[in-house]
Amino acid sequence: MSVIYNRIALIGLGLIAGSMALATRRAGAAGEIVGTARSAETRQIAAEIGLVDRVVETVAEAVRDADLVVLAVPVGAMGAVAAEIAPHLKPGAVVTDVGSVKRAVIDAVGPHIPEGVHFIPAHPLAGTEHSGPRSGFAELFDNRWTLIVPAEGSDPAEVDRLTRYWQALGANTEQMDPDHHDLVLAVTSHTPHLIAYTMVGVADDLRRVTDSEVIKYSAAGFRDFTRIAASDPTMWRDVFLTNKDATLEILGRFTEELFALQRAIRTGDGDQLFDYFTRTRAIRRGIIEAGQDTDAPNFGRGVKKS
Ligand code: NAP
């Protein structure tokens, strides 16, 4: 247990900030954690459950004397929040963010950062379909990756300190360039979410025809899409509006592959289907070997006894 930042200010008190608060406390990595959120309701819940040491009403109050300021709001709100905190930042402070898209956040936040304040973007690759101040938990980042995306010329000592902080929260860390980050995330997160949203939408349309069968027989595969498609609408709207190019590039490739498989089905090309599914099965094995998911059948869901 060693303090890495004397005072941490969390702007936004949802899933990610809440989990950071709990993991920071678990690690003893901060002298004090101050938090604020847009709505009085969220601030009140955070105070009630003791999510942070001190809940304050304004971002100005939150960032005053803070050594680390974490922007944990939807990507589309980052620029406005940065403009609001800028005049109140302590010289030498570090501003970071947890946004799911990096280039757009750098463009929106960077210009507001005053001289003498370090801006070091980051992105924890961990989350759930839940949101809000009650959804956080201390273990969220354990053995998951946090990508640190420093701009050229960032102070290496501060990049190192932020890296040690994320490691104290349980994360593995790696540095990445913003455009590469956005492309990697388009493949691993953004496009899969769009596909899940689409599949659930198609089934919802169909439900009007088949009544409740889509829900009743969902364990056949459909329910795994619904977990992803239950993710926060504001967050995901902002992801697609701000990671437009990379998502469209991956969606284009996805559509081509889909047409190829559609054609294989139409022409009865069993070899092509078999080879394709054999290749994709190996990817799942790689994820398990990398410790990024459970090897238990059906994601470790117990067998329900009747
Ligand atoms: P969340 O649980 O929905 O919390 C969002 C917080 O931002 C809330 O405190 C909310 O305040 C505040 N907020 C929303 N709109 C705002 C606005 N226009 N101006 C100022 N504050 C606003 O979201 P989250 O899952 O923690 O996500 C936060 C950030 O982490 C996002 O940038 C997201 O891309 C990124 N991220 C999310 C995940 C994930 O799986 N969820 C994973 C990695 C990174 P109120 O409660 O008062 O409305």
Boltz pocket constraint, residues with backbone or C-beta under 6 A from the ligand:
constraints:
  - pocket:
      binder: B
      contacts: [[A, 11], [A, 12], [A, 13], [A, 14], [A, 15], [A, 16], [A, 17], [A, 36], [A, 37], [A, 38], [A, 39], [A, 40], [A, 42], [A, 43], [A, 71], [A, 72], [A, 73], [A, 74], [A, 75], [A, 77], [A, 81], [A, 98], [A, 99], [A, 100], [A, 101], [A, 123], [A, 124], [A, 125], [A, 126], [A, 127], [A, 128], [A, 129], [A, 130], [A, 131], [A, 132], [A, 133], [A, 232], [A, 235]]
      max_distance: 6.0
